[in-house]
Amino acid sequence: MTHAPMHQMSATEQQQPAIESALDAESVLRQISDTVERLHLIVQRETELMRASRLVEAAGLEEEKRVLAGEYQRHIELVRRHSERISSLAPQSIADLRSRHENFQADLEVNLAVLGTARAVAEDIMRTVASRVGQQHQGPATYGASGTASNKAQAAPLSVSRSL
């Protein structure tokens, strides 16, 4: 008689290292720290480029930022799954990572504010352009059935692509 396994590991769980020693915990925390540092640098660079209105260059960082964010998420899931063990094996490294993460969070908030401002400005520009295009495409003044002048706007449709 064969027994079914109690718990089958997902592909993600199979790829993640076991945390069996302080060295394992330190290694995982160092990987997270490195990822946070690289992601932090990308976010800072993106913020600088957005502030300088270098939007195409900023958009060029998106893929690397996405990859690092995914890597970061996988590391965080591992730490959450083994949080008690890692905390007991590497308490100082956990404290250091928390500090680094707080600095990253502060810069990330600035980045999100800059991106939000850029989006609001772009939307305002598009509304202004659409309004002006509509004003330029007004039809000729005509007279209605009551004999009053009518100048109905016949704005041409405006299409916007969100890609750069």
C-alpha positions in Angstrom: 0.0 0.0 0.0 1.5 3.4 -1.0 0.9 6.6 0.9 0.4 10.0 -0.7 2.8 12.6 0.4 1.5 14.8 3.2 2.7 18.0 1.6 4.1 18.5 -1.8 6.6 21.3 -2.1 6.0 24.0 -4.7 8.7 24.8 -7.2 9.5 28.0 -5.3 9.9 26.1 -2.0 12.1 23.5 -3.7 14.4 26.2 -5.0 14.8 28.1 -1.8 17.6 27.1 0.6 17.0 25.5 4.0 18.0 27.7 7.0 19.9 25.3 9.2 22.7 27.4 10.6 23.7 30.9 11.4 25.8 30.8 8.2 22.6 30.0 6.2 20.7 32.8 7.8 23.5 35.3 7.2 23.7 34.2 3.6 20.0 34.7 3.0 20.0 38.1 4.8 23.1 39.2 2.8 21.3 38.3 -0.5 18.2 40.3 0.6 20.4 43.2 1.6 22.2 43.1 -1.7 18.9 43.0 -3.6 17.5 45.9 -1.5 20.7 47.9 -2.2 20.5 47.4 -5.9 16.7 48.1 -6.0 17.3 51.2 -3.8 19.9 52.5 -6.3 17.5 52.0 -9.2 14.7 53.8 -7.4 17.0 56.7 -6.6 18.2 56.9 -10.2 14.6 56.8 -11.5 13.6 59.6 -9.1 16.6 61.7 -10.3 15.7 61.1 -14.0 12.0 61.9 -13.5 12.8 65.1 -11.7 15.1 66.1 -14.6 12.3 65.3 -17.0 14.4 62.5 -18.6 11.4 60.2 -19.0 12.7 57.9 -21.7 15.8 57.1 -19.6 13.7 56.6 -16.5 11.4 54.2 -18.4 14.6 52.3 -19.4 15.1 51.3 -15.8 11.6 49.6 -15.5 12.7 46.1 -16.5 15.6 46.0 -14.1 13.4 47.4 -11.4 10.8 44.7 -12.1 13.3 41.9 -12.0 14.8 43.2 -8.7 11.4 43.6 -7.1 10.5 40.0 -8.0 13.8 38.8 -6.5 13.2 40.9 -3.4 9.7 39.5 -3.0 11.0 35.9 -3.2 13.6 36.6 -0.5 11.1 38.3 1.8 8.8 35.2 1.4 11.7 33.0 2.5 12.4 35.2 5.5 8.7 35.2 6.5 8.5 31.5 6.3 11.6 31.1 8.5 11.4 34.3 10.5 11.7 32.8 14.0 14.7 30.7 13.0 16.5 33.5 11.1 15.8 35.9 14.0 17.4 33.6 16.5 20.4 32.7 14.3 21.2 36.2 13.0 19.7 38.9 15.2 22.1 41.6 14.3 21.8 41.0 10.6 18.0 41.2 11.0 18.4 44.6 12.7 20.7 45.8 10.0 18.3 44.7 7.3 15.4 46.4 9.0 17.4 49.7 9.1 18.3 49.4 5.4 14.7 48.5 4.5 13.5 51.7 6.4 15.8 53.9 4.4 14.7 52.2 1.2 11.0 52.7 2.1 11.6 56.4 2.7 13.2 56.8 -0.8 10.5 54.7 -2.3 7.8 57.1 -0.9 9.7 60.0 -2.5 9.9 58.0 -5.8 6.1 57.3 -5.7 5.4 60.9 -5.1 7.6 62.0 -8.0 5.9 59.4 -10.3 2.5 60.6 -9.1 3.3 64.2 -9.8 4.7 63.3 -13.3 1.5 61.4 -14.1 -0.7 64.3 -12.9 1.3 66.8 -15.0 1.1 64.5 -18.1 -2.7 64.1 -17.6 -3.1 67.9 -17.2 -1.1 68.4 -20.4 -3.3 66.0 -22.3 -6.4 67.6 -21.0 -5.1 71.0 -22.1 -4.1 69.7 -25.5 -7.5 68.0 -26.0 -9.3 71.2 -25.0 -7.2 73.3 -27.4 -7.7 70.8 -30.2 -11.4 70.9 -29.6 -11.4 74.7 -29.7 -9.6 74.7 -33.1 -12.1 72.3 -34.6 -15.2 74.3 -34.0 -17.7 74.3 -36.8 -18.8 77.4 -38.7 -21.3 79.7 -37.0 -24.8 78.8 -38.3 -28.3 79.9 -37.5 -30.8 77.6 -35.9 -34.6 77.4 -36.6 -35.2 80.2 -34.1 -32.9 82.5 -35.9 -30.2 82.5 -33.2 -26.5 81.9 -33.9 -25.2 78.5 -33.1 -21.5 77.5 -33.0 -21.5 73.9 -31.9 -18.0 72.5 -31.3 -17.2 69.5 -33.4 -14.0 68.4 -31.8 -12.0 65.7 -33.6 -11.4 62.6 -31.5 -8.1 62.5 -29.6 -6.3 59.3 -29.0 -3.6 58.8 -26.4 -1.1 56.0 -26.0 0.3 55.4 -22.5 3.5 53.8 -23.9 6.6 55.8 -24.4 
